Amino acid sequence: MKHAARKTTRTGRHFRVADVLASSPRGSHAAHAVRGMRAMRADGTEQTLGLDPALAAKLEEVAPLTRRAIRESARAARRKSRFMASGSMVALAGAAAAALSLSNMNATTSLASSETGTTTVQTTKSATGSSVSRSQERTSLGSSASDSTTSSGNWSLGASNSELDVAQMSQTTVSNPAVAVLYEADKSILPSGFDPNHDSGDSGNQYSFSQCTWWAYVRRHQLGLPVGSHLGDGAQWAASAKKLGYWVDSTPRHVGDVIVFQRGQFGSSVVYGHVAIVEQINADGSIVTSECGASLNGKTVSRTFSADQASQLQFIHY
């Protein structure tokens, strides 16, 4: 039974081989439509009806079978076009870079080229008008005995620099500003290993009001000097201060030094001893004191001791 072929009107469209060879009821170039037009040869291979085998293979290669294939073919063509354009730009940039590199190399070669090792420069005129030529061969520095220079020699610090006081080349940071001034002035006579930042033992005035120890604590604070809060009775202060690291000896050195009297010494208490403060050191070695006592109700008195008397006492410095 034969079926009438559907009439297809293709008004306004171009004739395409694919439309003739692979038309389908749906109007698409389906692969099954093409396969339907194939027949078997005597040798068992397929062939497209009515076409030369080589032509049929070529048509199948260049003519997409479906609309999707057509779209993918178009996208592939666009990608290929962009790739070719990018490759052209890269090749152009590479050529430009190679040309620039070659130009620089030629310039460097022309500057460095010299067969004899001489430098030839065009003759110029000096400020005086005479011609100056730089085309002569240049000799190395120091090639002649008259023009040669040497770097040999010796040096020394000299007499003034060889007698540097190493002790003055380092500074010890002293935490107490008042002590720092005295420390710098006494550097040459300080006891070996003395630490100006020793523990002061200060926790506030723990001494009874108007006692000699109370006044010694108050006056040292007025002068910015360290003082311990638990040094004991007056006669014990020298030994207690030395244990904390204070500098203690039998020479008055500064205003503010604590004077330590032993028990009964120069009228001091035979039970407790006594302490006072150096307020002045005279040129003859005598000293002037400020001191207080329980009977003075916080008021101070002053006495003067000769240099000989002072040498019999003990002094706490800082």
C-alpha positions as CSV (number, residue, x, y, z in Angstrom):
1,M,0.0,0.0,0.0
2,K,1.4,3.3,-1.0
3,H,1.1,6.4,1.0
4,A,0.9,9.8,-0.6
5,A,3.8,12.0,0.2
6,R,3.0,15.1,2.2
7,K,3.1,18.1,0.2
8,T,5.7,20.5,1.5
9,T,5.8,24.1,0.5
10,R,9.2,25.8,1.0
11,T,8.4,29.2,-0.1
12,G,11.1,31.7,0.7
13,R,13.7,29.0,1.7
14,H,16.9,28.0,0.0
15,F,17.2,24.5,-1.5
16,R,19.4,22.3,0.6
17,V,20.6,18.8,-0.2
18,A,20.0,17.8,3.4
19,D,16.4,18.7,3.1
20,V,15.9,16.4,0.1
21,L,17.9,13.5,1.5
22,A,16.9,13.5,5.1
23,S,13.4,15.0,5.3
24,S,11.2,13.5,8.0
25,P,7.5,13.8,8.9
26,R,8.5,16.2,11.7
27,G,10.5,18.5,9.4
28,S,13.8,17.8,11.2
29,H,16.9,16.2,9.8
30,A,16.7,13.2,12.1
31,A,19.4,10.6,11.8
32,H,16.9,7.8,11.4
33,A,15.6,9.4,8.2
34,V,19.0,9.1,6.6
35,R,19.4,5.6,7.9
36,G,16.1,4.7,6.3
37,M,17.5,5.7,2.9
38,R,20.4,3.4,3.2
39,A,20.6,-0.1,1.6
40,M,23.0,-2.9,1.8
41,R,25.6,-3.5,-0.9
42,A,26.5,-6.9,-2.2
43,D,29.6,-6.9,0.0
44,G,27.5,-6.3,3.1
45,T,28.3,-2.6,3.5
46,E,25.8,0.2,3.6
47,Q,25.3,2.8,1.0
48,T,22.9,5.8,0.6
49,L,20.4,5.1,-2.1
50,G,20.9,7.0,-5.3
51,L,24.3,8.6,-4.3
52,D,27.9,7.8,-4.8
53,P,29.3,6.4,-1.5
54,A,32.1,9.1,-1.3
55,L,29.5,11.9,-1.9
56,A,27.2,10.4,0.7
57,A,29.9,10.2,3.3
58,K,30.9,13.8,2.6
59,L,27.3,15.0,2.9
60,E,27.0,13.3,6.2
61,E,30.2,14.9,7.4
62,V,29.4,18.5,6.4
63,A,25.6,18.6,6.7
64,P,24.5,18.4,10.4
65,L,21.6,15.9,10.8
66,T,19.7,17.8,13.5
67,R,19.0,21.4,14.5
68,R,21.0,20.9,17.7
69,A,23.9,19.7,15.6
70,I,23.6,22.8,13.5
71,R,23.6,25.1,16.6
72,E,26.7,23.3,18.0
73,S,28.4,23.5,14.7
74,A,27.8,27.3,14.6
75,R,29.2,27.7,18.2
76,A,32.2,25.6,17.3
77,A,32.9,27.9,14.3
78,R,32.6,31.0,16.5
79,R,35.0,29.5,19.0
80,K,37.5,28.7,16.3
81,S,37.3,32.2,15.0
82,R,38.0,33.7,18.4
83,F,40.9,31.3,19.0
84,M,42.4,32.3,15.7
85,A,42.0,36.0,16.5
86,S,43.7,35.5,19.9
87,G,46.5,33.6,18.3
88,S,47.1,36.4,15.9
89,M,47.3,38.9,18.7
90,V,49.8,36.8,20.6
91,A,51.9,36.3,17.5
92,L,51.9,40.1,16.9
93,A,52.9,40.9,20.4
94,G,55.7,38.3,20.3
95,A,57.0,39.8,17.1
96,A,57.0,43.3,18.6
97,A,58.9,42.1,21.7
98,A,61.5,40.3,19.6
99,A,62.0,43.3,17.5
100,L,62.5,45.6,20.5
101,S,64.9,43.1,22.1
102,L,66.9,42.8,18.9
103,S,67.1,46.6,18.7
104,N,68.4,46.9,22.3
105,M,71.0,44.2,21.7
106,N,72.3,45.9,18.6
107,A,72.6,49.2,20.5
108,T,74.5,47.5,23.4
109,T,76.8,45.7,20.9
110,S,77.6,48.9,19.1
111,L,78.5,50.7,22.4
112,A,80.7,47.8,23.6
113,S,82.4,46.9,20.3
114,S,86.1,47.8,20.1
115,E,88.8,45.7,18.5
116,T,91.9,47.4,20.1
117,G,90.4,48.2,23.5
118,T,90.6,52.0,22.9
119,T,87.7,54.4,23.2
120,T,87.2,56.8,20.2
121,V,85.3,60.0,20.9
122,Q,84.8,62.9,18.6
123,T,87.3,65.7,19.2
124,T,85.8,68.5,21.3
125,K,87.0,71.9,22.4
126,S,87.8,72.7,26.0
127,A,86.8,75.9,27.7
128,T,90.1,77.5,26.7
129,G,89.4,76.8,23.0
130,S,92.1,74.1,22.5
131,S,91.2,70.8,21.0
132,V,90.8,67.9,23.3
133,S,90.9,64.4,21.9
134,R,89.8,61.3,23.8
135,S,90.9,58.8,21.1
136,Q,94.2,57.9,22.7
137,E,94.6,54.5,24.3
138,R,93.8,54.7,28.0
139,T,96.3,53.3,30.5
140,S,95.3,51.8,33.8
141,L,95.6,53.9,36.9
142,G,98.9,53.7,38.7
143,S,100.7,52.3,35.7
144,S,103.5,54.8,36.0
145,A,105.7,55.3,39.1
146,S,105.1,59.0,39.3
147,D,101.3,58.7,39.2
148,S,100.9,55.6,41.3
149,T,99.2,55.8,44.7
150,T,99.3,53.2,47.5
151,S,96.8,52.5,50.3
152,S,99.4,51.1,52.7
153,G,100.0,52.8,56.0
154,N,99.3,52.6,59.7
155,W,97.2,54.5,62.3
156,S,97.0,54.8,66.0
157,L,94.7,56.2,68.6
158,G,97.3,58.7,69.8
159,A,98.3,59.5,73.4
160,S,95.2,61.3,74.3
161,N,92.9,58.6,73.0
162,S,94.9,55.7,74.5
163,E,94.1,56.9,78.0
164,L,90.4,56.6,77.9
165,D,88.6,56.0,81.2
166,V,86.6,52.8,80.6
167,A,84.5,53.4,83.7
168,Q,83.1,56.6,82.1
169,M,82.0,54.7,79.0
170,S,79.0,53.0,80.7
171,Q,76.1,54.4,82.6
172,T,74.2,52.7,85.4
173,T,70.5,53.4,85.5
174,V,69.7,54.6,89.0
175,S,66.0,54.4,89.9
176,N,66.1,57.2,92.5
177,P,66.8,60.6,91.0
178,A,68.4,62.0,94.1
179,V,70.6,59.0,94.5
180,A,71.6,59.1,90.8
181,V,73.2,62.6,91.3
182,L,75.2,61.4,94.3
183,Y,76.1,58.1,92.6
184,E,77.7,59.9,89.6
185,A,79.6,62.2,91.9
186,D,80.9,59.3,94.0
187,K,81.8,56.8,91.3
188,S,85.5,56.9,92.0
189,I,85.1,56.2,95.7
190,L,82.1,53.8,95.8
191,P,82.6,50.4,97.5
192,S,83.3,47.6,95.1
193,G,80.0,46.0,93.8
194,F,77.8,48.7,95.3
195,D,74.2,48.6,93.9
196,P,72.5,52.0,93.9
197,N,69.2,50.2,93.3
198,H,69.3,48.0,96.4
199,D,66.2,47.3,98.5
200,S,65.5,50.4,100.6
201,G,63.3,48.6,103.1
202,D,60.8,51.5,103.0
203,S,57.2,50.7,103.8
204,G,56.2,54.0,105.4
205,N,57.2,55.7,108.6
206,Q,56.9,53.0,111.3
207,Y,58.7,54.9,114.0
208,S,57.0,56.6,117.0
209,F,56.3,60.3,116.7
210,S,59.1,62.7,117.8
211,Q,61.6,59.9,118.3
212,C,65.0,60.4,116.7
213,T,64.3,57.6,114.3
214,W,61.0,59.2,113.3
215,W,62.7,62.5,112.4
216,A,65.5,60.7,110.5
217,Y,62.9,59.0,108.4
218,V,60.9,62.3,107.8
219,R,64.0,64.3,106.9
220,R,65.4,61.7,104.4
221,H,62.1,61.7,102.6
222,Q,62.2,65.5,102.5
223,L,65.5,65.2,100.7
224,G,64.3,62.4,98.3
225,L,66.7,59.9,99.8
226,P,65.9,56.2,100.6
227,V,65.4,55.1,104.2
228,G,64.3,51.8,105.8
229,S,61.1,51.5,107.9
230,H,62.4,48.8,110.3
231,L,66.0,49.6,111.0
232,G,65.5,49.2,114.8
233,D,66.8,51.4,117.6
234,G,69.2,54.3,116.8
235,A,72.3,52.2,117.7
236,Q,71.1,49.4,115.3
237,W,70.7,51.5,112.1
238,A,74.1,51.2,110.7
239,A,74.2,47.4,110.8
240,S,70.6,47.1,109.6
241,A,71.2,49.5,106.7
242,K,74.3,47.7,105.6
243,K,72.4,44.4,105.4
244,L,69.9,46.0,102.9
245,G,72.8,47.3,100.7
246,Y,73.2,50.9,101.9
247,W,76.7,52.4,101.7
248,V,77.8,52.8,105.3
249,D,81.2,54.2,106.5
250,S,82.7,56.7,109.1
251,T,83.0,59.7,106.7
252,P,80.3,62.4,106.3
253,R,79.9,62.9,102.6
254,H,76.6,64.6,101.8
255,V,73.7,66.6,103.3
256,G,71.1,64.0,104.3
257,D,73.5,61.4,105.6
258,V,72.2,59.6,108.6
259,I,74.5,59.9,111.7
260,V,74.5,56.8,113.9
261,F,75.4,57.2,117.6
262,Q,76.2,54.1,119.6
263,R,74.7,53.7,123.0
264,G,75.9,56.5,125.3
265,Q,78.1,58.1,122.6
266,F,78.2,61.9,122.8
267,G,75.2,62.0,125.2
268,S,73.0,59.5,123.4
269,S,70.7,57.1,125.2
270,V,72.6,54.3,126.8
271,V,69.7,52.0,126.0
272,Y,68.7,52.9,122.5
273,G,71.6,54.9,121.1
274,H,70.7,57.8,118.7
275,V,70.4,59.0,115.1
276,A,70.6,62.4,113.5
277,I,70.9,64.0,110.0
278,V,73.8,65.8,108.5
279,E,72.7,69.3,107.5
280,Q,76.0,70.9,106.7
281,I,79.6,69.8,106.1
282,N,82.2,72.5,106.7
283,A,85.5,73.0,105.1
284,D,87.4,71.9,108.2
285,G,85.5,68.6,108.3
286,S,83.1,69.6,111.1
287,I,79.4,68.8,110.7
288,V,76.1,70.5,111.7
289,T,73.2,68.2,112.5
290,S,69.4,68.3,112.8
291,E,67.9,65.9,115.3
292,C,64.8,65.2,117.4
293,G,63.9,63.4,120.7
294,A,60.9,62.1,122.5
295,S,60.9,65.1,124.9
296,L,61.0,67.7,122.0
297,N,57.4,66.9,120.8
298,G,58.4,66.9,117.1
299,K,60.7,69.9,117.3
300,T,64.3,69.6,116.1
301,V,67.6,70.8,117.5
302,S,71.0,71.3,116.0
303,R,74.5,70.5,117.1
304,T,78.0,70.9,115.7
305,F,80.6,68.1,115.8
306,S,84.3,68.6,115.0
307,A,86.0,66.6,112.3
308,D,87.7,64.5,115.0
309,Q,84.3,63.8,116.7
310,A,82.7,63.1,113.3
311,S,85.3,60.5,112.5
312,Q,84.2,58.5,115.5
313,L,80.6,58.2,114.2
314,Q,79.0,56.1,111.5
315,F,77.2,57.5,108.4
316,I,74.5,56.0,106.2
317,H,74.7,57.5,102.7
318,Y,72.3,55.9,100.2
